[in-house]
Amino acid sequence: MQQQLKVCLIQTDLEWENPAQNRLNLEKKIHTISGDFDLIILPEMFTSGFTMNASAVAETMDGNTIAWLKTMAKLHDIAIIGSLVISENKNYYNRLICVEPNGTILQYDKKHTFTLAGEHKVYTAGSEKIIFDYKGWKICPLVCYDLRFPVWARNTEDYDVLIYVANWPKVRIAAWDTLLKARAIENMAYCIGVNRVGFDGNNHEYVGHSAVYDVLGNKIDGISNEEETIDIVNLDKEHIQAFREKLNFLNDRDDFTLKG
């Protein structure tokens, strides 16, 4: 078990519906990161921005971006997480992908499609939450609008880290800040949110506010500016264990069963 997990948050602008350019831009950023680290987190739909024009940017699980993720993960000996538009079985998915250095691929289809933008009309919602183990850390990855639904994120699996990748707009950024903190507190886990910056093709503005909260809801790292930036933070397993043992809040959680 690895007691420390070094995580890199890439807060970036995204070229609208341009996967090749976004891969190139992100590759340049990844190459600038020095030192050893374990995990890179990219925003939601990092190849395109939050588009409803799925047919213009959709790829398959054998496509260019998956191959690129595998290459980056192997080259830098890290895992990479982010979501992109995937076409599969005649459906489109806002699919979060985690690629490990050995080429292992884990996937999660966004459960809560954003009805305000009509995402539910374009993308098929997922139905399965995933928890995966990486270097002895149990990680739960979710996507953007999932943040508003605490039951879906409820820590019944005793995971260590909750991750949200997002395209969360400036107009509702206060909710982003508040809910990330709340998810950390109620689940007694590190909660990481990685958001984009800039304007998308629909002229929606994004101001980042990517952050990491500890199990008590303290912001241990935050990107205070609203520009492209890279932030690296160390997570500590002892922090989680110490406060869970001392406070035992998760032992008092309600029992419930999720139904599809």
C-alpha positions, 0 to 999 in steps of 0.5 A, a space after each residue: 500500500 502506498 501511503 502518499 498519492 501525488 496528484 496533478 490537476 490540469 485546469 485548462 481551456 479547451 478548443 471547441 470540438 477539436 480533439 486533435 488540437 486538445 490532445 496536442 495542447 494537453 500533451 505539451 502541458 503534461 510534458 512540462 510536469 517534472 518529478 514523480 507523480 501518480 495521477 493526472 486529472 483532466 476536465 470533463 470532455 477534455 477533447 471537445 468541450 461540453 458539446 451536444 454535437 456528439 457526432 462531430 467529436 465521438 470516438 470509439 474505445 479503439 480511437 485516437 484519444 484512447 491510444 493517446 491516453 495509453 501512450 501518455 500513461 506509459 511514457 510518464 508512468 502515471 494514471 490519467 483520468 478524464 471524460 470524452 465522447 464515446 460512441 458505442 452500440 449506436 449510443 453516445 456516452 459522456 464516458 470517464 476513462 482512467 488509463 493506468 501505466 500498464 494499459 489497464 482501462 477503467 470506465 464510468 458513464 456519467 450517471 446524471 446527464 445535464 437536462 438543462 443543456 439537453 444532455 439527456 437527449 444526446 447521451 445515454 446515462 450510465 447506471 453503474 458506479 465504479 470504485 477502483 484500486 490504484 496503488 492501494 488507494 480506493 478511488 471513486 470517479 464521477 462527472 460534473 452534474 453528478 456532484 449535485 446528487 449526494 446519494 450517488 456519491 455516498 461512501 458505502 464502499 469506504 473509498 479514499 478519494 472522490 473525483 469530479 471532472 467538470 465543465 462547470 460554468 461561472 454562473 453557478 460556480 458558488 454551487 461547485 465550491 460548496 458541493 465539493 466541500 460538502 462531498 468531502 465532509 459527508 464521505 470523509 474522503 478527499 474530494 477533488 474537482 477539476 474544472 476547465 477555464 475559458 469560453 466554449 462554442 456556446 459562449 458559456 464562461 468557465 472559471 476553474 476553481 479546481 480544488 482538493 478538500 480533505 476529510 474535514 472539508 479543509 481546502 488543502 489545495 486550490 487554484 485561486 486564479 481563473 486561468 490555465 494552470 497545473 497544480 500538484 498535491 500530495 494526498 496522505 492515507 494516514 490523514 484519512 485513517 486517523 480521522 475516520 478512527 477518531 470520529 467514526 462518522 461513517 459508522 453512523 451512515 444510513 443504510 439504503 439500496 440504490 435502484 435503477 
